[in-house]
């Protein structure tokens, strides 16, 4: 099994766990703990997504993209991601969740995860799977 295949399996597993959290978060009686779990699962899904994209880029000979932002920009150029704006916002949100905690920020990020980010992850996973 190639490194990319391994990274895609890990990314898919994380995305599956994120989907579970989304279902729980959408429940009417979802608690702050569920929201925080959703955000935590987003964080590790995000990490695995950009690392899988980085591995794909390296497989096609692009070796100099080492930061999440550089990988996102190149993945957009390579048409692996469709909405660069969402991915750059996702990067910003990921950085915010790691360094700052504010209740209203957590609510906003959780809503973006459910509304936009999960779809972005699904698109990237499907496009990368086709490449393997």
Secondary structure, DSSP 8 states (H G I E B T S, - for coil): --HHHHHHHHHHHHHHHHHHHHHHHHSTT--HHHHHHHHHHHHHHHHHHHHHHHHHHHHTT-----SHHHHHHHHHHTTS-S-HHHHHHHHHHHHHHHH---HHHHHHHHHHIIIIIHHHHHHHHHHHHHH-
